[in-house]
Amino acid sequence: MTVCTRFAPSPTGYLHIGGVRTALYSWLHARRLGGRFILRIEDTDLERSTPEATAAILEGMEWLGLHWDAGPFYQTQRMDRYREVLAQMLAAGTAYHCYCSKEELEAMREEQRARKEKPRYDGRCRNRHEPRPGVQPVVRFRSPDQGETVVEDLIHGTVRFQNAELDDLIIARADGTPTYNFCVVIDDWDMGITHVIRGDDHLNNTPRQIQILRALGATPPVYAHVPMILGPDKQKLSKRHGAVSVLEYREQGYLPEALLNFLLRLGWAHGDQEVFHMDEMIRYFRIEDVHKAASAFNPEKLLWLNAQHIQAMPPADLAQRLWPYLQREGIDAACLRAGPELEQVVLALRERAKTLVDMARGALFFYRAPTEAVAADRDKHLRGRGELLRRAAEHLAELPDWTATTLHDALQALADVESEGKLGKIAQPLRVAVAGCAVSPPLDQTLAILGREESLRRLRQALAWTE
């Protein structure tokens, strides 16, 4: 049997991190076992589904690298198939027309509440054969009313549902459109889904879906219901906890590898390992090892993981990832060609950068010479230091080789004369002079990347800032 999993988001909102974790777990399960991963868009809620949300889901999945083997399939394009199966079930007696009005159903529930009973449909139309004039009926599934339906869940273990507690589910509305619980069953059946991995908010739907599949003579898939993600305050994750759409994390400068690594670890572990690359995720992940308890979102942990992945990424790849963020800061191709090699810059910046936004802003001065210094840094480090800048420019101009090593030695020699060997005393003024602020990579590395001509030009330009 070829393993087949699916991710089936509803385009009534943007792709959020809870959905991404579900997609990741489904994707990893299929990849580890050499199976297939299907993307399905459950867009039958016509009032709330939007093309913009669908586009954002597809873009988010592409950005994350969770590529699908088949799809995307759209439920709105499968209506003929749903109607075909509905007709078969009505003919077989596993489904029936219900003519009850809203008023009748509400009265029925009120009577049940008065008797201290759980409100549920009592099956009064189960054996009705004559239509009610002027009433467009819904279609209900004839649920077993005895025994139990057992879900053997890969995460939660054995979960039992008493059939007497499950009333006859509406599987098609009065206007003929099928409902979610019916569409998802037919889709999973037709697409050969062997493992359904989804949020545990769907666990109560599972016995009904198993019953429908068995009524159709189909073998139900294996289910695994993943616990929810909580906010840092242990409440249900919501907008107030930060980014909503997964694409917002891209805007904030997170790497998709880091976000997937973070979500993988929310409820799953492999020893004490924290940082995982994609090949390791595929090799080690087991859906059976996902914890039953909900996990809390930790933004500091995500930021730390992002920094780890930035540091580990090959410079050429990191430079390619950084380029769009530099463009957002106003650096165009001409600036890039006129400045230093971007790979050199990312090598200098990646040890301290936590996001690509941080790195892009830290890289700006390499491609756009500062026209003024940050006021606080200027006042602290440059006021009255004009003579130091002059001597530094003259001293460095005499260097036969312009490398980080020779620059370090030259700066140390200057410090021996100017500040009793304390390199920091001269490094900060020079750093503010060439970078416009007191934060940059090590000064020798910064000057080496800028080059002799540009470094000396900036030192001389900064003389005006010392007055």
For each residue, the residues with C-beta under 8 A, 3 or more apart:
1: 194
2: 34 35 36 192 194
3: 29 30 33 34 35 36 194 195
4: 30 35 36 37 38 191 192 193 194 195
5: 26 27 29 30 35 36 37 38 193 194 195 196 197
6: 26 37 38 39 40 187 188 191 193 196
7: 19 22 23 26 27 37 38 39 40 61 66 68
8: 39 40 41 42 184 187 198
9: 15 19 23 41 42 57
10: 13 41 42 43 45 49
11: 41 42 43 49 50 51 53 54 57
12: 45 48 49 50 53
13: 10 16 53
14: 53 56 57 60 244 245 246 247
15: 9 19 20 56 57 60 61 245 246 247
16: 13 19 20 244 245 246
17: 20 21 229 237 243 246 249 259 263 297
18: 21 22 199 228 229 237
19: 7 9 15 16 22 23 246
20: 15 16 17 23 24 60 64 66 246 259 260 263
21: 17 18 24 25 226 229 263 264 266 267
22: 7 18 19 25 26 197 198 199 226
23: 7 9 19 20 26 27 61 64 66
24: 20 21 27 28 64 66 260 263 264 281
25: 21 22 28 29 197 224 226 285 287 290
26: 5 6 7 22 23 29 30 37 195 197
27: 5 7 23 24 30 31 37 66
28: 24 25 31 32 264 281 282 285
29: 3 5 25 26 32 33 35 195 197 285 287
30: 3 4 5 26 27 33 35 36 37 69 195
31: 27 28 34 35 37 282
32: 28 29 282 283 285
33: 3 29 30
34: 2 3 31
35: 2 3 4 5 29 30 31 194
36: 2 3 4 5 30 69 70
37: 4 5 6 7 26 27 30 31 66 67 68 69
38: 4 5 6 7 68 69 70 71 73 191 193
39: 6 7 8 61 68 70 71 72 73
40: 6 7 8 71 72 73 74 75 187 191
41: 8 9 10 11 54 57 71 72 73 74 75
42: 8 9 10 11 75 180 183 184
43: 10 11 46 49 54 74 75 76
44: 49 75 76 177 178 180 183
45: 10 12 48 49
46: 43 49 76
47:
48: 12 45
49: 10 11 12 43 44 45 46 53 54
50: 11 12 53 54
51: 11 54 55
52: 55 56
53: 11 12 13 14 49 50 56 57
54: 11 41 43 49 50 51 57 58
55: 51 52 58 59
56: 14 15 52 53 59 60 245 247
57: 9 11 14 15 41 53 54 60 61
58: 54 55 61 62 72
59: 55 56 62 63 247
60: 14 15 20 56 57 63 64 245 246 247
61: 7 15 23 39 57 58 64 66 67 68
62: 58 59 65 67
63: 59 60 246 247 250 256
64: 20 23 24 60 61 246 256 259 260
65: 62 256 257 260 278
66: 7 20 23 24 27 37 61 260
67: 37 61 62
68: 7 37 38 39 61 71 72
69: 30 36 37 38
70: 36 38 39 73 191
71: 38 39 40 41 68
72: 39 40 41 58 68
73: 38 39 40 41 70 77 78 187 191
74: 40 41 43 77 78
75: 40 41 42 43 44 78 79 183 187
76: 43 44 46 79
77: 73 74
78: 73 74 75 81 82 183 186 187
79: 75 76 82 83 177 178
80: 83 84
81: 78 84 85 186 190
82: 78 79 85 86 172 178 182 183 186
83: 79 80 86 87 176 178
84: 80 81 87 88
85: 81 82 88 89 186 216
86: 82 83 89 90 95 139 171 172 178 182
87: 83 84 90 91
88: 84 85 91 92
89: 85 86 92 94 95 139 141 171 215 216
90: 86 87 93 95 96 97 139
91: 87 88
92: 88 89 95 215
93: 90 96 142
94: 89 141 142 215 216
95: 86 89 90 92 139 140 141 142 171
96: 90 93 125 126 128 139 140 142 168
97: 90 125 128 131 137 138 139 140
98: 121 125 137 138 139 140 168 170
99: 125 128 131 132 135 137
100: 104 105 108 121 124 125
101: 104 105 135
102: 105 106
103: 106 107
104: 100 101 107 108
105: 100 101 102 108 109 121
106: 102 103 109 110
107: 103 104 110 111
108: 100 104 105 111 112 121 122 124
109: 105 106 112 113 119
110: 106 107 113 114
111: 107 108 114 115
112: 108 109 115 117 118 119 120 122
113: 109 110 116 117 119
114: 110 111
115: 111 112
116: 113
117: 112 113 120
118: 112 165
119: 109 112 113
120: 112 117 165 167
121: 98 100 105 108 124 140 167 168
122: 108 112 167
123: 126 145 167 168
124: 100 108 121 128
125: 96 97 98 99 100 128 137 140
126: 96 123 142 168
127:
128: 96 97 99 124 125
129:
130:
131: 97 99 135 137
132: 99 135 137
133:
134:
135: 99 101 131 132
136: 174 175
137: 97 98 99 125 131 132 174
138: 97 98 170 172 173 174
139: 86 89 90 95 96 97 98 170 171 172
140: 95 96 97 98 121 125 168 169 170 171
141: 89 94 95 168 169 170 171 182 208 211 212 215
142: 93 94 95 96 126 168 215
143: 163 166 167 168 169 208 211
144: 147 149 163 211
145: 123 163 164
146: 163 164
147: 144 163
148: 160 161 162 163
149: 144 160 161 163 166 207 210 211
150: 158 159 160 161
151: 156 158 159 160 161 203 206 207 210 223
152: 157 158 222 223
153: 156 157 158 159 203 206 223 224 225
154: 195 222 223 224 287 288
155: 200 224 225 226 227 287 288 290 291 292
156: 151 153 159 200 203 225 292
157: 152 153
158: 150 151 152 153
159: 150 151 153 156 203 206
160: 148 149 150 151
161: 148 149 150 151 165 166 207
162: 148 165 166
163: 143 144 145 146 147 148 149 166 207 211
164: 145 146
165: 118 120 161 162
166: 143 149 161 162 163 169 207 208 211
167: 120 121 122 123 143
168: 96 98 121 123 126 140 141 142 143
169: 140 141 143 166 179 181 208
170: 98 138 139 140 141 173 179
171: 86 89 95 139 140 141 178 179 181 182 212
172: 82 86 138 139 176 177 178 179 182
173: 138 170 176 177 178 179
174: 136 137 138
175: 136
176: 83 172 173
177: 44 79 172 173
178: 44 79 82 83 86 171 172 173 182 183 186
179: 169 170 171 172 173 182 183
180: 42 44 183 184
181: 169 171 184 185 205 208 209 212
182: 82 86 141 171 172 178 179 185 186 212
183: 42 44 75 78 82 178 179 180 186 187
184: 8 42 180 181 187 188 209
185: 181 182 188 189 209 212 213 216
186: 78 81 82 85 178 182 183 189 190
187: 6 8 40 73 75 78 183 184 190 191 193
188: 6 184 185 191 193 196 209 213 221
189: 185 186 193 213 216 218
190: 81 186 187
191: 4 6 38 40 70 73 187 188
192: 2 4
193: 4 5 6 38 187 188 189 196 221
194: 1 2 3 4 5 35 221 222
195: 3 4 5 26 29 30 154 221 222 223 224 287
196: 5 6 188 193 221 222 223 224
197: 5 22 25 26 29 223 224 226 287
198: 8 22 202 223 224 225 226
199: 18 22 202 225 226 228
200: 155 156 203 225 226 227 228
201: 228
202: 198 199 205 206 225
203: 151 153 156 159 200 206 225
204: 207
205: 181 202 208 209
206: 151 153 159 202 203 209 210 223 225
207: 149 151 161 163 166 204 210 211
208: 141 143 166 169 181 205 211 212
209: 181 184 185 188 205 206 212 213 220
210: 149 151 206 207 213 214 220
211: 141 143 144 149 163 166 207 208 214 215
212: 141 171 181 182 185 208 209 215 216
213: 185 188 189 209 210 216 218 219 220
214: 210 211 217 218 220
215: 89 92 94 141 142 211 212
216: 85 89 94 185 189 212 213
217: 214
218: 189 213 214
219: 213
220: 209 210 213 214 223
221: 188 193 194 195 196
222: 152 154 194 195 196
223: 151 152 153 154 195 196 197 198 206 220
224: 25 153 154 155 195 196 197 198 287 288 290
225: 153 155 156 198 199 200 202 203 206
226: 21 22 25 155 197 198 199 200 267 290
227: 155 200 267 290 291 292 293 294 295
228: 18 199 200 201 236 237 294
229: 17 18 21 237 266 294 295 296 297
230: 233 234 235 236 237 294 295 296 297
231: 234 235 236 237 238 240 241 296 297
232: 241 296 297 298 299
233: 230 241
234: 230 231 296
235: 230 231 238
236: 228 230 231
237: 17 18 228 229 230 231 241 297
238: 231 235 241
239: 244
240: 231
241: 231 232 233 237 238 297
242: 297 299
243: 17 246 248 249 252
244: 14 16 239 248
245: 14 15 16 56 60 248
246: 14 15 16 17 19 20 60 63 64 243 249 250 259
247: 14 15 56 59 60 63 250 251
248: 243 244 245 251 252
249: 17 243 246 252 254 259
250: 63 246 247 253 254 256
251: 247 248
252: 243 248 249 355 357
253: 250 306 325 355 356 357 358 359 360
254: 249 250 258 259 302 306 355 356
255: 258 259 306 309 310 313 321 356
256: 63 64 65 250 259 260
257: 65 260 261 277 278 309
258: 254 255 261 262 302 305 306 308 309 310
259: 17 20 64 246 249 254 255 256 262 263 302 306
260: 20 24 64 65 66 256 257 263 264 278 281
261: 257 258 264 265 275 276 277 281 305 309
262: 258 259 265 266 301 302 305
263: 17 20 21 24 259 260 266
264: 21 24 28 260 261 268 276 281 285
265: 261 262 268 269 274 276
266: 21 229 262 263 295 297
267: 21 226 227 290 291 293 294 295
268: 264 265 285 289 290 291
269: 265 272 273 289
270: 273 276 284
271:
272: 269
273: 269 270 276 280
274: 265 305 308
275: 261 305 308 309 312
276: 261 264 265 270 273 280 281 284
277: 257 261 280 281 312
278: 65 257 260 281 282
279: 282 283
280: 273 276 277 283 284
281: 24 28 260 261 264 276 277 278 284 285
282: 28 31 32 278 279 285
283: 32 279 280
284: 270 276 280 281
285: 25 28 29 32 264 268 281 282 289
286: 289
287: 25 29 154 155 195 197 224 290
288: 154 155 224
289: 268 269 285 286
290: 25 155 224 226 227 267 268 287
291: 155 227 267 268 295
292: 155 156 227
293: 227 267
294: 227 228 229 230 267
295: 227 229 230 266 267 291
296: 229 230 231 232 234
297: 17 229 230 231 232 237 241 242 266 302
298: 232 301 302
299: 232 242 302 303
300: 303 304
301: 262 298 304 305
302: 254 258 259 262 297 298 299 305 306
303: 299 300 306 307 354 355
304: 300 301 307 308 354
305: 258 261 262 274 275 301 302 308 309
306: 253 254 255 258 259 302 303 309 310 354 355
307: 303 304 310 311 353 354
308: 258 274 275 304 305 311 312
309: 255 257 258 261 275 305 306 312 313
310: 255 258 306 307 313 318 350 353 354 355 356 359
311: 307 308 350 351
312: 275 277 308 309
313: 255 309 310 317 318 321 350
314: 317 318
315: 318 319 343 346 347 350
316: 319 320 343
317: 313 314 320 321
318: 310 313 314 315 321 322 343 346 350
319: 315 316 322 323 342 343 345 346
320: 316 317 323
321: 255 313 317 318 324 356
322: 318 319 325 326 342 346 356 359 360 363
323: 319 320 326 327 336 342
324: 321 327 328
325: 253 322 328 329 356 357 359 360
326: 322 323 329 331 336 342 360 363 364 367
327: 323 324 330 331 332
328: 324 325 360
329: 325 326 360 361 364
330: 327 368
331: 326 327 335 336 364 367 368
332: 327 335 336
333: 336 337
334: 337 338
335: 331 332 338 339 367 368
336: 323 326 331 332 333 339 342 367
337: 333 334
338: 334 335 367
339: 335 336 366 367
340: 344 345 366 367 449 450 451
341: 344 345
342: 319 322 323 326 336 345 346 363
343: 315 316 318 319 346 347
344: 340 341 347 348 449
345: 319 340 341 342 348 349 363 366 449
346: 315 318 319 322 342 343 349 350 359 363
347: 315 343 344 350
348: 344 345 441 442 445 446 449
349: 345 346 352 353 359 362 363 441
350: 310 311 313 315 318 346 347 353 359
351: 311
352: 349 358 362 441
353: 307 310 349 350 356 358 359 362
354: 303 304 306 307 310 358
355: 252 253 254 303 306 310 358 359
356: 253 254 255 310 321 322 325 353 359 360
357: 252 253 325 360 361
358: 253 352 353 354 355 361 362
359: 253 310 322 325 346 349 350 353 355 356 362 363
360: 253 322 325 326 328 329 356 357 363 364
361: 329 357 358 364
362: 349 352 353 358 359 439 440
363: 322 326 342 345 346 349 359 360 366 367
364: 326 329 331 360 361 367 368
365: 368 369 370 434 435 436 437 440
366: 339 340 345 363 449 450
367: 326 331 335 336 338 339 340 363 364
368: 330 331 335 364 365
369: 365 454 457 458 461
370: 365 373 435 436 437 458
371:
372: 378 436 465
373: 370 377 378 382 432 433 436 437 462 465
374: 377 378 432 436 437 438
375: 378 379
376: 379 380
377: 373 374 380 381 382 432 437 438
378: 372 373 374 375 381 382 383 432 465
379: 375 376 382 383
380: 376 377 383 428 438
381: 377 378 385 428 429 431 432 438
382: 373 377 378 379 385 389 429 432 433 462 465 466
383: 378 379 380 466
384: 466
385: 381 382 388 389 429 466
386: 389 390 463 466 467
387: 390 391
388: 385 391 392 418 426 429
389: 382 385 386 392 393 429 430 433 459 460 462 463 466
390: 386 387 393 394 463
391: 387 388 394 395 414 418
392: 388 389 395 396 414 426 430 459
393: 389 390 396 397 456 459 460
394: 390 391 397 398
395: 391 392 398 410 413 414
396: 392 393 399 407 410 447 452 455 456 459
397: 393 394 452 456
398: 394 395
399: 396 402 406 407 410 452
400: 406
401: 406
402: 399 406 407 447 448 451 452
403: 406 407 448
404: 407 408 442 444 445 447 448
405: 408 409 444
406: 399 400 401 402 403 409 410
407: 396 399 402 403 404 410 411 443 444 447 448
408: 404 405 411 412 444
409: 405 406 412 413
410: 395 396 399 406 407 413 414
411: 407 408 414 415 423 426 427 430 443 444
412: 408 409 415 416 421 423
413: 395 409 410 416 417
414: 391 392 395 410 411 417 418 426
415: 411 412 418 419 420 421 422 423 425 426 427
416: 412 413 420 421
417: 413 414
418: 388 391 414 415 425 426
419: 415 422 423 425 426
420: 415 416
421: 412 415 416
422: 415 419 425 426
423: 411 412 415 419 426 427
424: 427 428
425: 415 418 419 422 428
426: 388 392 411 414 415 418 419 422 423 429 430
427: 411 415 423 424 430 431 443
428: 380 381 424 425 431 432 438
429: 381 382 385 388 389 426 432 433
430: 389 392 411 426 427 433 434 443 447 459
431: 381 427 428 434 435 437 438 439 440 443 446
432: 373 374 377 378 381 382 428 429 435 436 437 438 462 465
433: 373 382 389 429 430 458 459 461 462 465
434: 365 430 431 440 446 447 450 455 458 459 462
435: 365 370 431 432 439 440 446
436: 365 370 372 373 374 432
437: 365 370 373 374 377 431 432 440
438: 374 377 380 381 428 431 432
439: 362 431 435
440: 362 365 431 434 435 437 443 446
441: 348 349 352 445 446 449
442: 348 404 445 446
443: 407 411 427 430 431 440 446 447
444: 404 405 407 408 411 447 448
445: 348 404 441 442 448 449
446: 348 431 434 435 440 441 442 443 449 450
447: 396 402 404 407 430 434 443 444 450 455
448: 402 403 404 407 444 445 451
449: 340 344 345 348 366 441 445 446
450: 340 366 434 446 447 454 455 458
451: 340 402 448 454 455
452: 396 397 399 402 455 456
453: 456 457
454: 369 450 451 457 458
455: 396 434 447 450 451 452 458 459
456: 393 396 397 452 453 459 460
457: 369 453 454 460 461
458: 369 370 433 434 450 454 455 461 462
459: 389 392 393 396 430 433 434 455 456 462 463
460: 389 393 456 457 463
461: 369 433 457 458 464
462: 373 382 389 432 433 434 458 459 465 466
463: 386 389 390 459 460 466 467
464: 461 467
465: 372 373 378 382 432 433 462
466: 382 383 384 385 386 389 462 463
467: 386 463 464
